[in-house]
Amino acid sequence: MSAEAGREGGSPMNPREEPGWRLFRGDGVPRHVEMPPAPPWRRFGAGERSAPGEERSATGEERAATDGERAVPDGERAPSGPARPAPYLIEPEHADVVNAALHLRRPLLVTGSPGTGKSSLARAIAHEMDLGEVLRWPVNSRSTVQDALYRYDAIGRLRETTLTRDRGEAEPDIGSFVRLGPLGTALVPGERPRVLLVDELDKGDVDLPNDLLTVFEEGEFEIPELARLPEEQSVVEVLTERAGERATVRRGRLVCEEFPVVVITSNGERDFPPAFLRRCVRLELPTPDESRLRAIVTAHLGDDALEDVDQLLDAFLRRRAARELATDQLLNAVFLRAGGMDVTADGLLEAVLHRLGGAV
């Protein structure tokens, strides 16, 4: 639908005169409404979805032209990986920092404004290197390294043990009550590393970065509940973060073979201790300028989305200069405009391009 068609007027009581983008009309009249296609970054249940505002890598054809690799057409699956994620734009100098972290086997600490592509970088690395699904640890004020390594369900084991004894059956294996968290799963031995996203570490407890030092330096950890078992039970199969997957723990210790690809994001809400920073490779992603914003819009919504986008882009840049805005807010506005919605209407543009900081 064109933008002009979407801006036609109409009576609230006459559905035929209402613009097609108005799914909810506020007139109290029930009607069957077909939902329009969702934005690419809000589609669920079929492969990896993209995160808006977060840039893209070269296409399969572009990589083949520069690296001599076989091109994988956009939208198709690679031979042994998940569905192709959204494109990700990254400057060569920033990609070089990523490569430094990969070679050094050090965590990559990524900082930058909202919407610059911090979290999506982990998915881009996993996709291009064919390292499988990203393990994600979303950090909050209650997060601990212990929970990220493993969880032991002692109450569940006691209940199941009592029930099986009452039925005269063998006691359940302790491994069924130990589940590795995202950090513990990332350290499971394997020929190829796994990708771990530690999202928004600055939202965690002040001591959390220091608590991570030992695990990052040694690449191993102990599960005391398994270490105390007798010798005949020294090998235990435990659950992992991934459904249906188990990992072998010997004598209560799990030691990685390849250090995982660790991407740590931070919004700069807290300074990290020098000892932690010394063990990381730091990458600061810049705020996208106008040309980069146009490239991001094209990557996520196609070339047609650039039509009639100048007004929205100007409004976004003006507002971003005065207050904090994220790139995905611009994408939301462009997506609505492409669907025929009058995003310049009173209140609507402010609702989409609202400030991110301060009281709400």
Long-range contacts (C-beta under 8 A, 24 or more apart in sequence): 1-339, 1-340, 2-340, 3-308, 3-337, 3-338, 3-340, 3-342, 5-340, 6-339, 6-340, 6-341, 6-342, 7-340, 7-342, 19-340, 19-341, 19-342, 20-340, 21-336, 21-339, 21-340, 21-341, 36-339, 39-331, 39-332, 39-335, 40-86, 40-300, 40-301, 41-86, 41-300, 41-328, 41-331, 46-83, 47-82, 47-83, 47-84, 47-85, 48-82, 48-83, 48-84, 48-85, 48-123, 48-127, 49-85, 49-86, 50-85, 50-86, 50-87, 50-120, 50-300, 51-86, 51-117, 51-119, 51-120, 51-123, 51-328, 52-115, 52-300, 52-327, 52-328, 52-331, 52-332, 53-115, 53-116, 53-117, 53-288, 53-296, 53-326, 53-327, 53-328, 53-329, 53-330, 53-331, 54-86, 54-88, 54-115, 54-116, 54-117, 54-118, 54-119, 54-120, 54-121, 54-296, 54-327, 54-328, 55-87, 55-88, 55-89, 55-90, 55-117, 55-120, 55-288, 55-292, 55-295, 55-296, 55-299, 56-86, 56-87, 56-88, 56-89, 56-124, 56-296, 56-299, 56-300, 57-87, 57-88, 57-89, 57-90, 57-124, 57-127, 57-128, 59-87, 63-128, 78-127, 78-130, 80-130, 81-127, 81-130, 81-132, 82-127, 82-132, 82-133, 84-127, 85-120, 85-123, 85-124, 85-127, 86-120, 86-299, 86-300, 87-299, 87-300, 88-117, 88-120, 88-121, 88-123, 88-124, 89-117, 89-292, 89-295, 89-296, 89-299, 90-117, 90-121, 90-124, 94-283, 94-285, 97-281, 97-282, 97-283, 98-125, 98-283, 100-281, 101-261, 101-281, 101-283, 102-261, 104-281, 105-259, 106-279, 106-280, 106-281, 107-198, 107-216, 107-262, 107-263, 107-264, 107-279, 107-280, 107-281, 108-261, 108-262, 108-263, 108-264, 108-280, 108-281, 108-283, 109-264, 109-266, 109-272, 109-277, 109-280, 109-281, 109-282, 109-283, 110-263, 110-264, 110-265, 110-266, 110-283, 110-284, 110-285, 111-265, 111-266, 111-267, 111-268, 111-282, 111-283, 111-284, 111-285, 112-284, 112-285, 112-286, 112-287, 113-285, 113-287, 113-324, 113-326, 114-267, 114-324, 114-325, 114-326, 114-327, 114-328, 114-356, 115-288, 115-325, 115-326, 115-327, 115-328, 115-329, 116-285, 116-286, 116-287, 116-288, 116-327, 117-285, 118-265, 118-266, 118-285, 119-197, 119-199, 119-265, 121-263, 121-285, 122-195, 122-196, 122-197, 122-261, 122-263, 123-197, 125-195, 125-261, 125-263, 126-195, 126-261, 129-261, 131-192, 131-193, 131-194, 131-195, 131-261, 132-194, 132-195, 133-242, 134-195, 134-196, 134-197, 135-182, 135-183, 135-185, 135-186, 135-194, 135-195, 135-196, 135-197, 135-241, 135-242, 135-260, 136-182, 136-196, 136-197, 136-199, 137-181, 137-182, 137-183, 137-196, 137-197, 137-198, 137-199, 138-199, 138-200, 139-198, 139-199, 139-200, 139-201, 139-203, 139-204, 139-208, 140-200, 140-203, 140-204, 141-203, 141-204, 141-205, 143-204, 143-205, 143-208, 144-205, 144-208, 144-211, 145-183, 145-208, 145-211, 145-212, 145-215, 147-181, 148-181, 148-182, 148-183, 148-184, 149-180, 149-181, 149-183, 149-184, 149-215, 149-221, 149-223, 150-178, 150-179, 150-180, 150-181, 150-184, 150-221, 150-223, 150-238, 151-178, 151-179, 151-181, 152-177, 152-178, 152-223, 152-225, 153-177, 153-178, 153-179, 154-225, 173-236, 173-237, 174-225, 174-226, 174-229, 174-233, 174-236, 175-236, 175-237, 175-238, 175-239, 175-246, 175-249, 176-239, 178-223, 178-225, 178-226, 178-236, 178-238, 178-239, 178-249, 179-238, 179-239, 179-240, 179-241, 180-238, 180-239, 180-240, 180-241, 180-247, 180-254, 181-241, 182-241, 183-215, 184-221, 184-240, 184-241, 184-254, 185-240, 185-241, 185-242, 185-245, 185-247, 186-256, 186-260, 186-262, 187-215, 187-219, 187-220, 187-221, 187-254, 187-255, 187-256, 187-260, 188-240, 188-247, 188-254, 188-256, 189-254, 189-255, 189-256, 189-257, 190-257, 190-258, 191-257, 191-258, 192-258, 193-258, 193-259, 193-260, 193-261, 194-260, 194-261, 195-260, 195-261, 195-263, 196-260, 196-261, 196-262, 196-263, 197-263, 197-265, 198-262, 198-263, 198-264, 198-265, 199-265, 200-265, 200-266, 200-267, 201-264, 201-265, 201-266, 201-272, 202-266, 202-267, 202-268, 202-269, 202-270, 202-272, 203-267, 203-269, 206-270, 209-272, 209-273, 209-276, 210-273, 210-275, 210-276, 212-276, 213-275, 213-276, 213-279, 216-262, 216-279, 217-279, 219-255, 219-256, 219-259, 220-253, 220-254, 220-255, 220-256, 221-253, 221-254, 222-252, 222-253, 223-249, 223-252, 223-253, 223-254, 224-252, 225-252, 226-251, 226-252, 227-251, 227-252, 227-253, 228-252, 287-320, 288-327, 290-317, 293-317, 293-327, 293-330, 296-327, 296-331, 297-330, 297-331, 297-334, 300-331, 301-331, 301-334, 301-335, 301-338, 304-338, 305-334, 305-335, 305-338, 308-337, 309-334, 309-337, 311-344, 312-337, 312-343, 315-349, 315-353, 316-353, 319-353, 319-355, 323-355, 323-356, 323-357, 323-358, 324-355, 324-356, 324-357, 325-353, 325-355, 325-356, 326-356, 329-353, 329-354
